[in-house]
Amino acid sequence: MKVYVAVELTVDEAGVMHPQRILWEDGRKFEITSISDVRRAASLKAGGSGIRYTCRVGKKDAYLYYEDPKWFVDP
């Protein structure tokens, strides 16, 4: 099951998106401290595919996917 989320991001002058925060529908916000990889990939857990961002959130890595026009995370 996909968990769709809102994402706060910046877009640079070349049009590249840089996610900054993941926002859950219950109001919690998770700061993305770094992005170590960006690539087109499939989500084996949630199904679907898109641009996968490997994000550092707290002390853990998380996969954040951009599946135009929505964002989701692996459960």
DSSP file (Angstrom, degrees, kcal/mol; ACC not computed):
  #  RESIDUE AA STRUCTURE BP1 BP2  ACC     N-H-->O    O-->H-N    N-H-->O    O-->H-N    TCO  KAPPA ALPHA  PHI   PSI    X-CA   Y-CA   Z-CA
    1    1 A M              0   0    0      0, 0.0     2,-0.2     0, 0.0    46,-0.1   0.000 360.0 360.0 360.0 131.4    0.0    0.0    0.0
    2    2 A K        -     0   0    0     44,-0.2     2,-0.7    72,-0.1    72,-0.1  -0.559 360.0-149.2 -79.8 142.1    1.3    3.4   -0.9
    3    3 A V  E     -A   73   0A   0     70,-1.0    70,-1.9    -2,-0.2     2,-0.2  -0.908  17.0-154.8-110.6 101.2    1.6    6.1    1.7
    4    4 A Y  E     +A   72   0A   0     -2,-0.7     2,-0.3    68,-0.2    21,-0.3  -0.547  18.4 178.8 -78.4 141.8    1.1    9.4   -0.2
    5    5 A V  E     -A   71   0A   0     66,-1.8    66,-0.6    -2,-0.2     2,-0.3  -0.899  30.8-112.7-137.1 162.2    2.6   12.5    1.5
    6    6 A A  E     -E   23   0B   0     17,-2.1    17,-3.0    -2,-0.3     2,-0.4  -0.739  33.5-156.5 -91.1 150.1    3.0   16.2    1.0
    7    7 A V  E     -E   22   0B   0     -2,-0.3     2,-0.5    15,-0.2    15,-0.2  -0.995  12.0-148.6-132.9 130.2    6.6   17.4    0.4
    8    8 A E  E     +E   21   0B   0     13,-2.2    12,-3.5    -2,-0.4    13,-1.8  -0.850  38.1 157.8 -91.3 132.3    8.2   20.8    0.9
    9    9 A L  E     -E   19   0B   0     -2,-0.5     2,-0.3    10,-0.3     8,-0.1  -0.939  37.4-130.1-148.6 167.1   10.9   21.3   -1.7
   10   10 A T  E     -E   18   0B   0      8,-1.9     8,-3.0    -2,-0.3     2,-0.5  -0.884  16.1-148.0-116.2 155.3   13.0   23.8   -3.5
   11   11 A V  E     -E   17   0B   0     -2,-0.3     6,-0.2     6,-0.2    -2,-0.0  -0.992  15.8-143.0-124.2 125.4   13.5   23.9   -7.3
   12   12 A D    >   -     0   0    0      4,-2.2     3,-2.2    -2,-0.5     6,-0.0  -0.189  35.6 -89.8 -82.1 179.0   16.8   25.2   -8.6
   13   13 A E  T 3  S+     0   0    0      1,-0.3    -1,-0.1     2,-0.1    -2,-0.0   0.690 127.2  56.1 -64.2 -19.0   17.3   27.3  -11.7
   14   14 A A  T 3  S-     0   0    0      2,-0.1    -1,-0.3     0, 0.0    -2,-0.0   0.447 120.6-107.8 -89.8  -1.1   17.7   24.2  -13.8
   15   15 A G    <   +     0   0    0     -3,-2.2     2,-0.4     1,-0.3    -2,-0.1   0.584  68.8 148.6  87.3  10.4   14.3   22.9  -12.7
   16   16 A V        -     0   0    0      1,-0.0    -4,-2.2     2,-0.0     2,-0.3  -0.659  43.3-131.6 -83.0 130.6   15.7   20.2  -10.4
   17   17 A M  E     -E   11   0B   0     -2,-0.4    -6,-0.2    -6,-0.2    -1,-0.0  -0.624  18.3-169.3 -84.0 139.1   13.6   19.4   -7.4
   18   18 A H  E     -E   10   0B   0     -8,-3.0    -8,-1.9    -2,-0.3    -2,-0.0  -0.865  16.8-143.1-128.6  95.6   15.3   19.2   -3.9
   19   19 A P  E     +E    9   0B   0      0, 0.0   -10,-0.3     0, 0.0     3,-0.1  -0.317  23.2 173.8 -60.2 138.9   12.9   17.8   -1.2
   20   20 A Q  E     +     0   0B   0    -12,-3.5    12,-2.9     1,-0.4     2,-0.3   0.718  60.9  12.8-113.3 -39.2   13.4   19.4    2.2
   21   21 A R  E     -EF   8  31B   0    -13,-1.8   -13,-2.2    10,-0.2     2,-0.5  -0.995  57.2-140.7-145.3 146.1   10.6   18.0    4.4
   22   22 A I  E     -EF   7  30B   0      8,-2.5     8,-2.7    -2,-0.3     2,-0.5  -0.935  21.2-159.5-105.3 129.7    8.1   15.2    4.3
   23   23 A L  E     -EF   6  29B   0    -17,-3.0   -17,-2.1    -2,-0.5     6,-0.2  -0.948   3.0-151.8-116.3 120.2    4.7   16.1    5.8
   24   24 A W    >   -     0   0    0      4,-2.5     3,-2.0    -2,-0.5   -19,-0.1  -0.504  29.3-113.2 -83.5 157.0    2.3   13.4    7.0
   25   25 A E  T 3  S+     0   0    0      1,-0.3    -1,-0.1   -21,-0.3   -20,-0.0   0.698 115.1  64.6 -67.0 -17.1   -1.4   14.0    6.9
   26   26 A D  T 3  S-     0   0    0      2,-0.1    -1,-0.3     1,-0.0    -3,-0.0   0.426 123.3-101.8 -84.0   2.6   -1.5   14.0   10.7
   27   27 A G  S <  S+     0   0    0     -3,-2.0    -2,-0.1     1,-0.3     2,-0.1   0.285  75.7 139.0 100.2 -10.3    0.7   17.1   10.7
   28   28 A R        -     0   0    0     -5,-0.1    -4,-2.5     1,-0.0     2,-0.4  -0.426  36.7-155.2 -69.3 143.8    4.0   15.6   11.6
   29   29 A K  E     -F   23   0B   0     -6,-0.2     2,-0.5    -2,-0.1    -6,-0.2  -0.970   5.0-161.4-121.9 136.5    7.0   17.0    9.6
   30   30 A F  E     -F   22   0B   0     -8,-2.7    -8,-2.5    -2,-0.4     2,-0.3  -0.972  16.2-136.2-121.5 120.0   10.2   15.1    9.0
   31   31 A E  E     -F   21   0B   0     -2,-0.5     2,-0.7   -10,-0.2    27,-0.5  -0.542  10.1-140.5 -74.2 131.9   13.3   17.1    8.0
   32   32 A I        -     0   0    0    -12,-2.9    25,-0.2    -2,-0.3     3,-0.1  -0.862  18.8-176.1 -91.7 114.0   15.4   15.6    5.2
   33   33 A T        -     0   0    0     23,-2.6     2,-0.3    -2,-0.7    -1,-0.2   0.752  63.5  -5.3 -87.1 -24.3   19.0   16.2    6.2
   34   34 A S  E     -B   56   0A   0     22,-0.9    22,-3.0   -14,-0.0     2,-0.5  -0.983  52.5-140.4-162.5 158.8   20.6   14.8    3.0
   35   35 A I  E     +B   55   0A   0     -2,-0.3    20,-0.2    20,-0.2     3,-0.1  -0.988  17.3 178.0-123.5 118.6   19.9   13.1   -0.3
   36   36 A S  E     +     0   0A   0     18,-2.3     2,-0.3    -2,-0.5    19,-0.1   0.655  65.5  15.6 -97.1 -17.0   22.4   10.4   -1.2
   37   37 A D  E     -B   54   0A   0     17,-0.8    17,-2.7     2,-0.0     2,-0.4  -0.985  50.6-170.9-158.5 143.7   20.9    9.1   -4.5
   38   38 A V  E     +B   53   0A   0     -2,-0.3     2,-0.3    15,-0.2    15,-0.2  -0.980  30.5 135.1-137.0 124.0   18.3   10.1   -7.1
   39   39 A R  E     -B   52   0A   0     13,-1.9    13,-3.8    -2,-0.4     2,-0.4  -0.987  58.3 -92.3-160.4 159.4   17.3    7.6   -9.8
   40   40 A R  E     +B   51   0A   0     -2,-0.3     2,-0.3    11,-0.3    11,-0.2  -0.674  62.5 150.6 -75.4 129.7   14.3    6.2  -11.7
   41   41 A A  E     -B   50   0A   0      9,-2.7     9,-2.2    -2,-0.4     2,-0.3  -0.989  44.0-112.6-158.3 160.7   13.3    3.1   -9.8
   42   42 A A  E     -B   49   0A   0     -2,-0.3     2,-0.8     7,-0.2     7,-0.3  -0.734  26.9-126.6 -96.1 148.2   10.4    0.8   -8.9
   43   43 A S     >  -     0   0    0      5,-2.7     4,-1.5    -2,-0.3    30,-0.0  -0.861  20.2-172.2 -93.2 112.4    9.1    0.4   -5.4
   44   44 A L  T  4 S+     0   0    0     -2,-0.8    -1,-0.2     2,-0.2     4,-0.1   0.768  84.2  45.1 -76.5 -25.2    9.0   -3.3   -4.6
   45   45 A K  T  4 S+     0   0    0     -3,-0.1    -1,-0.1     1,-0.1    -2,-0.1   0.928 127.4  22.6 -81.5 -48.9    7.2   -2.7   -1.3
   46   46 A A  T  4 S-     0   0    0      1,-0.1   -44,-0.2     2,-0.1    -2,-0.2   0.647 103.5-124.9 -96.8 -17.1    4.5   -0.3   -2.3
   47   47 A G     <  +     0   0    0     -4,-1.5    -1,-0.1     1,-0.2    -3,-0.1   0.040  65.9  71.7  84.3 157.8    4.2   -0.9   -6.1
   48   48 A G        -     0   0    0     -4,-0.1    -5,-2.7    -6,-0.1     2,-0.3  -0.239  64.2-119.9  90.0 177.0    4.6    1.7   -8.8
   49   49 A S  E     +B   42   0A   0     -7,-0.3     2,-0.3    -2,-0.1    -7,-0.2  -0.957  39.3 126.7-151.7 167.9    7.6    3.5   -9.9
   50   50 A G  E     -B   41   0A   0     -9,-2.2    -9,-2.7    -2,-0.3     2,-0.7  -0.960  67.7 -28.8 172.4-157.8    9.0    7.0  -10.3
   51   51 A I  E     -BC  40  66A   0     15,-2.2    15,-2.4    -2,-0.3     2,-0.5  -0.789  62.6-150.4 -85.7 118.8   12.0    9.1   -9.4
   52   52 A R  E     -BC  39  65A   0    -13,-3.8   -13,-1.9    -2,-0.7     2,-0.5  -0.816   9.6-164.6 -98.5 124.8   13.4    7.6   -6.1
   53   53 A Y  E     -BC  38  64A   0     11,-3.5    11,-2.6    -2,-0.5     2,-0.9  -0.932  12.7-147.0-104.6 123.1   15.2    9.9   -3.7
   54   54 A T  E     -BC  37  63A   0    -17,-2.7   -18,-2.3    -2,-0.5   -17,-0.8  -0.831  31.5-173.0 -89.9 109.0   17.3    8.1   -1.0
   55   55 A C  E     -BC  35  62A   0      7,-3.1     7,-2.8    -2,-0.9     2,-0.6  -0.787  27.3-135.3-111.3 144.6   16.8   10.5    1.9
   56   56 A R  E     +BC  34  61A   0    -22,-3.0   -23,-2.6    -2,-0.3   -22,-0.9  -0.893  27.2 176.5 -95.3 119.5   18.4   10.7    5.3
   57   57 A V  E >   - C   0  60A   0      3,-3.1     3,-1.9    -2,-0.6     2,-0.4  -0.963  63.7 -45.0-126.4 110.7   15.6   11.4    7.9
   58   58 A G  T 3  S-     0   0    0    -27,-0.5   -25,-0.1    -2,-0.5   -28,-0.0  -0.545 122.8 -25.5  65.5-124.3   16.9   11.5   11.4
   59   59 A K  T 3  S+     0   0    0     -2,-0.4     2,-0.3    -3,-0.1    -1,-0.2   0.281 125.9  75.9-103.0   9.4   19.2    8.4   11.8
   60   60 A K  E <  S-C   57   0A   0     -3,-1.9    -3,-3.1     2,-0.0     2,-0.4  -0.858  73.1-125.6-123.7 155.3   17.6    6.4    9.0
   61   61 A D  E     -C   56   0A   0     -2,-0.3     2,-0.3    -5,-0.2    -5,-0.2  -0.780  30.4-173.6 -92.1 143.0   17.5    6.3    5.3
   62   62 A A  E     -C   55   0A   0     -7,-2.8    -7,-3.1    -2,-0.4     2,-0.6  -0.977  23.2-126.2-136.1 148.5   14.1    6.4    3.6
   63   63 A Y  E     -C   54   0A   0     -2,-0.3    11,-1.3    -9,-0.2     2,-0.5  -0.867  24.5-173.4 -97.3 123.3   12.9    6.1    0.0
   64   64 A L  E     -CD  53  73A   0    -11,-2.6   -11,-3.5    -2,-0.6     2,-0.4  -0.976   9.0-158.5-115.5 126.0   10.8    9.0   -1.2
   65   65 A Y  E     -CD  52  72A   0      7,-3.3     7,-2.1    -2,-0.5     2,-0.7  -0.870  13.0-152.8-111.4 138.1    9.3    8.6   -4.7
   66   66 A Y  E     +CD  51  71A   0    -15,-2.4   -15,-2.2    -2,-0.4     2,-0.6  -0.939  17.6 174.6-105.2 110.6    8.0   11.2   -7.1
   67   67 A E  E >   - D   0  70A   0      3,-3.1     3,-2.6    -2,-0.7   -17,-0.1  -0.825  56.1 -80.9-117.1  86.3    5.3    9.6   -9.2
   68   68 A D  T 3  S+     0   0    0     -2,-0.6     3,-0.1     1,-0.4    -2,-0.0   0.081 114.3   5.1 -36.8 118.8    4.1   12.7  -11.2
   69   69 A P  T 3  S+     0   0    0      0, 0.0    -1,-0.4     0, 0.0     2,-0.2  -0.929 126.5  57.8-104.1  14.5    2.2   14.5   -9.7
   70   70 A K  E <   - D   0  67A   0     -3,-2.6    -3,-3.1   -64,-0.0     2,-0.4  -0.659  60.5-142.4-109.0 160.8    2.2   12.7   -6.3
   71   71 A W  E     +AD   5  66A   0    -66,-0.6   -66,-1.8    -5,-0.2     2,-0.3  -0.923  22.9 172.2-114.5 142.5    4.9   11.8   -3.7
   72   72 A F  E     -AD   4  65A   0     -7,-2.1    -7,-3.3    -2,-0.4     2,-0.3  -0.985  19.2-144.6-145.8 160.2    4.9    8.6   -1.7
   73   73 A V  E     -AD   3  64A   0    -70,-1.9   -70,-1.0    -2,-0.3    -9,-0.2  -0.873  33.4-100.1-118.0 154.1    7.2    6.8    0.7
   74   74 A D              0   0    0    -11,-1.3   -11,-0.1    -2,-0.3   -72,-0.1  -0.527 360.0 360.0 -67.0 138.9    7.7    3.0    1.1
   75   75 A P              0   0    0      0, 0.0    -1,-0.1     0, 0.0   -73,-0.0   0.515 360.0 360.0 -69.8 360.0    5.7    1.8    4.1
